[in-house]
Amino acid sequence: MTLNRRTLLRVGGGLMAATVAGTTGIAEAAGPGGPPKLTTRSPLVEQRADPFITRPVNGMYYMTASVPEYDRLVVRGASTIDGLASAQERVIWRRPSSGKLGGHIWAPELHRIDGRWYLYFAAGDAGDVFHIRTYVMESTAADPRADSWVLRGQMLTKWDTFTLDSTTFEHRGKRYFAWAQGEPGIATNSNLYLAEMASPLALKGDPVRLSVPTLPWEVQGFKVNEGPAVLIRNGRVFMTYSASATDARYCMGLLTADERSDLLDPRSWTKSPQPVFTTNEQTRQYGPGHNSFTVAEDGKTDVLVYHARDYRDITGDPLYDPNRHTRVQQLHWNDDGTPSFGVPVGKGGTIVRLSPLDAPNLYVRHYDYRLRVDGDVREVADSQFRIAAGFSGAGSVALQSVNFPDRYARVADSVTVRIDQNDQSDSYARAASFVQVTGLADNRAVSFRQIGDPAAYLAHDNGRFVLARPGSARRDRQRTSFWLS
């Protein structure tokens, strides 16, 4: 039967008082994109800032990051991203008690180049912890956790000034080095630079300046561009970076270049006028930044790695607040090939997007708190949900909004499904609780039946997201079945 106004259900009546919603497991829905590729763990590792996770190397992910004491370099490894949370951490180097490199140790990055491991990091001196320069270590071992590291010295740049947050990437047969540095004559804390590499230990030629902090969101507290990270996709080279002070004002910007352009020509790069990843009050994530990129276990799904705090207010210098935690979440892509970062997600379980079987390129999303089904959802967080414990006892689930985690999908009337706050009423408990079942049109998908009515399901109806009674027609059953991705 065709889904129309006559088949929509009016929700009424009471049920038991709402229970506290927590996180529950979800059924996999292996649609065109397969089941969700990444179990979002927030945080992944506590008190690890400036996180860097490699792409898989011989079936292993390796992670390094700044420790709160700023006194050592650490590496952990696991066969999955989620496994890094509990993996044993190895100290591969400690700073000396005096002299060079005896100060703050910051922002290590781990790279596999030509069969060897290289670890780039920033270090101050014992007599001046902020005399920060970039150094490199090398290992010939297959496993970077092995005791085989050798300090190769400083990465020399054009100026002997404040230098940090180095990364490297290869593109079209050339290896590049990107970093942050204070340039003489420019009144900023740090700008972004790029140079070709002669080897993993040295630069080739003079650097080019890609970005200077000038926009209002780049100069909050300090004039900072730092922490570059590169991802090459869809015919473009994307370079994220972090800006402003390391408190709640810390955020991420984006530079973009055509992959065929001369990356050493600053004119090849375009700076996005607004930050792409910022503090979010609803999810209670503050100061997200200093990111890296990896890929999920499927080898295709891009993963954003970053740090953020769970609170805004900081006592003293935020640089010495230890609670910048490592977090990971899926990086999505817009239809035009540009990245869609969404919001820094809060604590909770796996995040999913729902696509109806009759329109697999569209997603359930909310707009002005109403749910509908759209394509090319540029505000990706509007289409992200967690399947949480429901409000009507064991066996019930609720669809929790990711960017408004205090709101859940609720059948508001015979036409509208909204995301609304829980008012603790019996009517809310019934209207926001569902039973997740195998998809009516495909056993690899899922359907959501409302509590108390075995014939009523959430459904896609020509762009609307409604509660309906599907008949036996395949088209109707497709509209009540959803892929999870």
C-alpha positions as CSV (number, residue, x, y, z in Angstrom):
1,M,0.0,0.0,0.0
2,T,1.1,3.6,-0.6
3,L,2.3,5.5,2.4
4,N,0.1,8.6,2.7
5,R,-1.6,10.7,5.2
6,R,-4.3,8.1,5.9
7,T,-1.7,5.5,6.9
8,L,0.0,7.7,9.4
9,L,-0.5,6.9,13.1
10,R,-1.5,9.2,15.9
11,V,0.4,8.3,19.0
12,G,-1.5,8.5,22.3
13,G,-1.8,6.8,25.6
14,G,0.6,6.4,28.5
15,L,3.2,3.8,29.3
16,M,5.6,3.3,32.2
17,A,7.7,6.1,33.4
18,A,10.9,6.8,31.4
19,T,14.0,5.0,32.4
20,V,17.5,6.6,32.1
21,A,18.8,6.0,28.6
22,G,22.2,4.4,28.3
23,T,24.2,2.9,25.5
24,T,23.2,-0.4,24.0
25,G,24.6,-2.6,21.2
26,I,23.2,-2.3,17.7
27,A,22.4,-4.9,15.1
28,E,24.7,-4.7,12.1
29,A,23.0,-3.7,8.8
30,A,25.3,-4.7,6.0
31,G,23.9,-2.6,3.2
32,P,25.7,-1.1,0.2
33,G,28.3,0.4,2.5
34,G,28.3,-2.5,4.9
35,P,27.9,-2.2,8.7
36,P,29.4,0.7,10.6
37,K,33.2,0.5,10.1
38,L,34.3,2.4,13.2
39,T,33.4,1.9,16.9
40,T,33.6,5.5,18.1
41,R,35.2,5.6,21.5
42,S,35.3,9.0,23.2
43,P,37.8,9.2,24.7
44,L,40.0,6.5,23.1
45,V,42.9,7.2,25.4
46,E,42.8,9.6,28.3
47,Q,45.5,12.3,28.9
48,R,47.1,11.9,25.5
49,A,47.2,15.2,23.5
50,D,48.4,15.8,19.9
51,P,47.5,12.2,19.0
52,F,48.9,10.5,15.9
53,I,47.7,7.1,14.7
54,T,49.3,5.5,11.8
55,R,47.6,3.8,8.9
56,P,47.8,0.0,9.4
57,V,51.4,-1.4,8.9
58,N,51.5,-5.2,8.6
59,G,48.1,-5.4,10.3
60,M,49.0,-3.1,13.2
61,Y,48.0,0.5,14.2
62,Y,50.6,2.4,16.1
63,M,49.8,5.5,18.2
64,T,52.0,8.2,19.8
65,A,51.0,11.5,21.5
66,S,52.1,14.1,24.0
67,V,52.0,13.0,27.6
68,P,51.0,15.5,30.3
69,E,54.5,15.5,31.8
70,Y,56.1,16.5,28.5
71,D,59.1,14.4,29.4
72,R,59.1,11.3,27.1
73,L,58.1,9.7,23.8
74,V,55.6,6.8,23.9
75,V,54.3,4.3,21.4
76,R,51.4,1.8,21.6
77,G,50.2,-0.7,19.1
78,A,47.1,-2.8,18.4
79,S,45.4,-4.7,15.5
80,T,42.4,-2.4,15.7
81,I,41.9,1.3,16.5
82,D,39.6,0.4,19.4
83,G,42.3,-1.9,20.7
84,L,44.7,1.0,21.2
85,A,42.6,2.0,24.2
86,S,43.9,-0.9,26.3
87,A,47.2,-1.5,24.5
88,Q,50.3,-1.4,26.6
89,E,52.3,1.8,26.1
90,R,56.1,1.6,25.6
91,V,58.5,4.4,26.5
92,I,60.9,4.6,23.6
93,W,62.9,7.7,24.8
94,R,63.2,10.0,27.8
95,R,64.5,13.5,27.7
96,P,67.9,14.1,29.3
97,S,68.2,15.7,32.7
98,S,70.1,18.7,31.3
99,G,71.1,20.5,28.2
100,K,69.4,20.3,24.7
101,L,66.2,18.4,24.5
102,G,65.8,18.5,28.3
103,G,62.7,20.7,28.2
104,H,59.2,20.2,27.0
105,I,58.7,17.2,24.6
106,W,55.7,17.8,22.3
107,A,53.6,16.4,19.5
108,P,55.4,13.3,18.2
109,E,54.5,11.8,14.8
110,L,55.4,8.3,13.7
111,H,56.0,7.6,10.0
112,R,57.1,4.5,8.0
113,I,59.4,5.6,5.2
114,D,61.4,3.3,2.9
115,G,61.3,0.4,5.4
116,R,62.3,2.4,8.4
117,W,60.5,4.2,11.2
118,Y,60.9,8.0,11.8
119,L,59.6,9.8,14.7
120,Y,59.4,13.6,14.4
121,F,58.9,15.6,17.7
122,A,59.4,19.0,19.2
123,A,61.7,19.6,22.2
124,G,62.8,22.4,24.4
125,D,66.1,22.8,26.3
126,A,66.5,22.1,30.1
127,G,67.4,25.7,30.6
128,D,64.6,27.1,28.4
129,V,61.7,24.6,28.1
130,F,60.1,26.8,25.4
131,H,63.3,26.9,23.2
132,I,61.3,24.5,21.0
133,R,62.9,23.0,17.9
134,T,62.0,19.9,15.8
135,Y,64.1,16.7,16.1
136,V,63.9,13.3,14.4
137,M,64.6,9.7,15.6
138,E,65.1,6.7,13.4
139,S,64.5,2.9,13.9
140,T,65.3,0.0,11.6
141,A,63.1,-2.4,13.5
142,A,59.9,-3.7,12.0
143,D,58.0,-2.8,15.2
144,P,58.3,0.9,16.5
145,R,57.9,-0.3,20.1
146,A,61.3,-2.1,19.9
147,D,64.3,-0.7,21.7
148,S,66.1,0.3,18.5
149,W,65.6,4.1,18.2
150,V,68.5,6.4,17.5
151,L,68.3,10.2,17.8
152,R,69.4,11.6,14.4
153,G,69.3,15.3,15.4
154,Q,67.5,18.5,14.6
155,M,65.5,19.0,11.5
156,L,67.1,22.2,10.2
157,T,64.9,24.9,8.6
158,K,65.6,28.3,7.2
159,W,65.5,30.0,10.6
160,D,66.6,28.9,14.0
161,T,63.3,29.9,15.7
162,F,60.4,28.3,17.5
163,T,59.5,25.2,15.5
164,L,57.0,22.4,16.2
165,D,54.2,20.1,14.9
166,S,55.9,18.5,11.9
167,T,54.3,16.0,9.6
168,T,55.4,14.4,6.3
169,F,53.5,13.0,3.3
170,E,54.2,11.7,-0.2
171,H,52.5,13.0,-3.3
172,R,53.2,12.4,-7.0
173,G,56.7,10.9,-6.3
174,K,57.8,13.6,-4.0
175,R,58.0,13.6,-0.2
176,Y,57.0,16.8,1.6
177,F,57.5,18.2,5.2
178,A,54.9,20.5,6.7
179,W,55.3,22.2,10.1
180,A,54.6,25.3,12.2
181,Q,57.3,27.9,12.9
182,G,57.8,31.5,14.1
183,E,59.2,33.5,11.2
184,P,61.4,36.6,11.9
185,G,59.6,39.8,11.1
186,I,56.1,38.3,11.4
187,A,54.4,39.1,14.7
188,T,52.7,35.7,15.2
189,N,53.4,32.7,17.4
190,S,53.5,30.3,14.5
191,N,52.7,30.0,10.8
192,L,52.5,27.0,8.5
193,Y,55.3,26.0,6.1
194,L,55.9,23.4,3.5
195,A,59.1,22.1,1.9
196,E,60.2,19.2,-0.2
197,M,62.4,16.6,1.6
198,A,65.9,15.5,0.4
199,S,65.6,12.6,2.8
200,P,63.6,11.7,5.9
201,L,66.3,13.6,7.8
202,A,66.7,16.8,5.8
203,L,64.8,19.4,3.7
204,K,65.4,20.2,0.1
205,G,65.4,23.9,-0.7
206,D,63.8,26.8,1.1
207,P,60.3,26.5,2.7
208,V,57.2,28.2,1.5
209,R,54.8,29.9,3.8
210,L,51.2,28.5,3.4
211,S,49.3,30.2,6.1
212,V,49.5,33.1,8.7
213,P,46.9,33.4,11.4
214,T,44.9,36.5,10.5
215,L,41.3,35.5,10.8
216,P,39.4,36.2,14.0
217,W,39.1,32.5,15.0
218,E,42.9,32.0,14.4
219,V,44.1,34.7,16.9
220,Q,42.1,34.0,20.1
221,G,44.6,34.2,23.0
222,F,47.5,33.6,20.7
223,K,48.2,34.1,16.9
224,V,48.6,30.4,16.0
225,N,48.6,28.2,13.0
226,E,50.0,24.7,14.0
227,G,49.5,21.0,13.8
228,P,49.2,20.4,10.1
229,A,47.8,17.1,8.9
230,V,47.3,16.0,5.3
231,L,44.7,13.9,3.5
232,I,44.7,13.4,-0.3
233,R,41.3,12.6,-1.6
234,N,39.0,13.4,-4.6
235,G,41.5,15.2,-6.7
236,R,42.6,17.5,-3.9
237,V,45.1,17.8,-1.1
238,F,43.5,18.8,2.2
239,M,45.6,20.2,5.0
240,T,43.9,20.7,8.4
241,Y,45.6,22.8,11.0
242,S,44.8,24.1,14.5
243,A,44.5,27.7,15.6
244,S,44.3,30.0,18.7
245,A,45.0,29.2,22.4
246,T,44.9,25.6,23.7
247,D,41.7,26.2,25.7
248,A,38.1,26.0,24.5
249,R,39.0,28.5,21.7
250,Y,41.3,25.9,20.0
251,C,39.8,24.8,16.7
252,M,40.7,23.5,13.3
253,G,41.0,25.2,9.9
254,L,41.4,23.8,6.4
255,L,43.7,24.5,3.5
256,T,42.9,23.0,0.1
257,A,45.0,22.6,-3.1
258,D,44.3,20.8,-6.4
259,E,46.3,17.6,-6.5
260,R,47.8,18.5,-9.9
261,S,49.0,21.9,-8.7
262,D,52.5,22.9,-7.5
263,L,52.1,22.4,-3.8
264,L,55.2,24.6,-3.2
265,D,53.4,27.6,-4.7
266,P,51.4,29.3,-1.9
267,R,48.9,30.4,-4.6
268,S,47.9,26.8,-5.0
269,W,46.3,26.7,-1.6
270,T,42.9,28.2,-0.5
271,K,42.1,28.8,3.2
272,S,38.5,28.1,4.3
273,P,37.1,31.3,5.8
274,Q,35.5,29.5,8.8
275,P,36.9,26.8,11.1
276,V,35.8,23.3,10.2
277,F,35.9,21.7,13.7
278,T,35.1,23.7,16.9
279,T,34.0,23.5,20.5
280,N,30.5,22.2,20.9
281,E,28.5,23.0,24.0
282,Q,25.8,20.4,23.3
283,T,28.2,17.5,23.2
284,R,30.4,19.1,25.9
285,Q,33.6,18.8,23.9
286,Y,36.0,21.7,24.2
287,G,39.0,22.8,22.2
288,P,39.1,20.0,19.6
289,G,42.3,20.0,17.5
290,H,45.8,18.9,16.7
291,N,44.4,16.1,14.6
292,S,45.8,13.3,12.4
293,F,44.1,11.0,10.0
294,T,44.0,7.2,9.7
295,V,41.8,4.6,8.1
296,A,39.4,2.1,9.6
297,E,39.9,-1.7,9.4
298,D,38.0,-1.9,6.1
299,G,40.9,0.1,4.5
300,K,38.5,2.7,3.1
301,T,36.7,4.6,5.8
302,D,38.6,7.7,6.8
303,V,39.0,8.4,10.5
304,L,39.6,11.7,12.2
305,V,42.0,11.5,15.3
306,Y,42.1,14.5,17.6
307,H,42.1,15.7,21.2
308,A,39.6,17.6,23.2
309,R,38.6,18.3,26.8
310,D,35.3,17.4,28.5
311,Y,35.0,20.8,30.3
312,R,35.5,24.4,29.4
313,D,36.8,26.0,32.6
314,I,40.5,25.6,33.3
315,T,42.5,26.7,36.3
316,G,45.9,28.2,35.3
317,D,47.7,27.8,32.0
318,P,45.7,25.4,29.7
319,L,49.0,24.0,28.4
320,Y,49.5,22.3,31.8
321,D,45.9,21.0,32.2
322,P,46.4,17.2,31.6
323,N,42.9,16.3,30.3
324,R,43.2,16.7,26.6
325,H,42.0,13.2,25.6
326,T,42.6,11.3,22.4
327,R,39.4,10.8,20.4
328,V,38.4,9.2,17.1
329,Q,35.4,9.5,14.8
330,Q,34.6,8.8,11.2
331,L,35.3,11.5,8.7
332,H,32.5,11.9,6.2
333,W,32.6,13.4,2.7
334,N,30.2,15.8,0.9
335,D,28.9,15.1,-2.6
336,D,31.3,17.7,-4.0
337,G,34.3,15.7,-2.6
338,T,35.1,18.0,0.4
339,P,35.4,16.7,3.9
340,S,32.6,17.0,6.4
341,F,33.9,17.0,9.9
342,G,30.7,17.3,11.9
343,V,31.0,18.0,15.6
344,P,33.3,16.5,18.2
345,V,31.1,13.7,19.5
346,G,30.6,13.2,23.2
347,K,30.7,10.0,25.2
348,G,28.7,7.0,24.1
349,G,28.6,4.1,21.8
350,T,28.7,3.5,18.0
351,I,27.4,6.3,15.8
352,V,25.3,5.5,12.8
353,R,23.5,7.1,9.9
354,L,20.3,5.6,8.5
355,S,19.5,5.3,4.8
356,P,16.1,4.0,3.6
357,L,16.3,1.0,1.2
358,D,14.2,2.8,-1.4
359,A,16.7,5.8,-1.3
360,P,20.1,4.4,-0.2
361,N,21.9,7.7,-1.2
362,L,19.8,9.7,1.3
363,Y,20.0,9.9,5.1
364,V,17.6,10.4,7.9
365,R,18.5,13.8,9.4
366,H,17.0,16.5,11.6
367,Y,16.4,20.1,10.6
368,D,14.8,22.5,13.0
369,Y,14.3,19.5,15.3
370,R,12.1,17.7,12.7
371,L,13.3,14.5,11.1
372,R,13.3,14.1,7.4
373,V,15.3,12.3,4.7
374,D,17.7,14.3,2.5
375,G,20.8,13.9,0.3
376,D,24.1,15.7,0.5
377,V,23.7,16.5,4.2
378,R,26.6,19.0,4.7
379,E,25.9,19.3,8.4
380,V,26.8,15.7,8.8
381,A,26.1,15.7,12.6
382,D,22.4,16.3,11.8
383,S,22.3,12.8,10.3
384,Q,24.2,11.0,13.1
385,F,22.5,9.0,15.8
386,R,23.3,6.6,18.6
387,I,20.9,3.6,19.1
388,A,20.6,3.9,22.9
389,A,18.6,2.0,25.5
390,G,14.9,3.0,25.2
391,F,12.6,4.5,27.8
392,S,10.1,1.6,28.0
393,G,12.1,-1.1,29.6
394,A,14.2,-4.0,28.4
395,G,14.1,-4.6,24.7
396,S,13.3,-1.0,23.7
397,V,15.7,1.4,22.0
398,A,15.8,5.1,21.4
399,L,17.4,7.1,18.6
400,Q,19.6,9.7,20.2
401,S,20.8,12.7,18.3
402,V,24.6,13.0,18.3
403,N,24.8,16.8,18.1
404,F,21.9,17.3,20.6
405,P,22.5,14.3,22.9
406,D,19.7,15.4,25.3
407,R,17.2,14.8,22.4
408,Y,15.7,11.6,21.0
409,A,13.5,10.8,18.1
410,R,9.9,11.0,19.2
411,V,6.7,10.6,17.3
412,A,5.1,13.9,18.0
413,D,1.8,13.6,16.0
414,S,0.3,11.7,13.1
415,V,2.7,13.4,10.7
416,T,5.8,14.5,12.4
417,V,8.7,12.7,14.0
418,R,11.0,15.1,15.9
419,I,14.0,15.0,18.2
420,D,12.8,16.3,21.5
421,Q,14.0,16.5,25.1
422,N,12.8,13.9,27.5
423,D,10.1,15.4,29.7
424,Q,10.0,12.3,31.9
425,S,6.3,11.7,31.0
426,D,4.7,8.3,30.2
427,S,3.6,9.7,26.8
428,Y,7.2,10.6,25.9
429,A,8.4,7.2,27.0
430,R,6.0,5.6,24.5
431,A,6.5,8.0,21.7
432,A,10.4,7.8,21.9
433,S,10.7,4.0,22.3
434,F,11.0,1.5,19.6
435,V,12.0,-2.2,19.1
436,Q,14.8,-2.7,16.6
437,V,14.1,-5.7,14.4
438,T,15.4,-7.2,11.2
439,G,14.6,-5.1,8.2
440,L,11.2,-5.9,6.8
441,A,12.5,-5.8,3.2
442,D,16.0,-7.1,3.7
443,N,17.4,-9.1,6.6
444,R,20.7,-7.2,6.4
445,A,18.9,-4.0,7.2
446,V,17.0,-2.9,10.3
447,S,13.5,-1.6,11.0
448,F,12.1,0.2,14.0
449,R,8.7,-0.8,15.4
450,Q,7.1,1.4,17.9
451,I,6.5,0.1,21.4
452,G,3.0,-1.1,22.0
453,D,1.9,-1.4,18.3
454,P,3.3,-4.3,16.3
455,A,2.1,-2.8,13.0
456,A,3.6,0.7,13.3
457,Y,7.1,1.4,12.0
458,L,9.3,4.4,11.3
459,A,9.3,5.0,7.6
460,H,10.5,7.1,4.7
461,D,7.7,8.8,2.8
462,N,8.8,11.0,-0.1
463,G,11.4,12.8,2.0
464,R,9.4,12.8,5.2
465,F,10.3,10.6,8.2
466,V,7.0,9.3,9.7
467,L,5.3,6.5,11.6
468,A,3.3,4.3,9.3
469,R,1.6,0.9,8.9
470,P,3.3,-0.9,6.0
471,G,1.4,-3.4,4.0
472,S,2.8,-6.4,2.2
473,A,3.9,-4.4,-0.9
474,R,7.7,-4.6,-1.3
475,R,7.9,-0.8,-1.8
476,D,6.2,-0.1,1.5
477,R,8.5,-2.6,3.3
478,Q,11.5,-1.0,1.7
479,R,10.5,2.4,3.1
480,T,10.4,0.9,6.6
481,S,13.9,-0.7,6.3
482,F,17.2,1.1,6.8
483,W,20.8,0.5,6.2
484,L,23.1,1.5,9.0
485,S,26.4,3.2,8.0
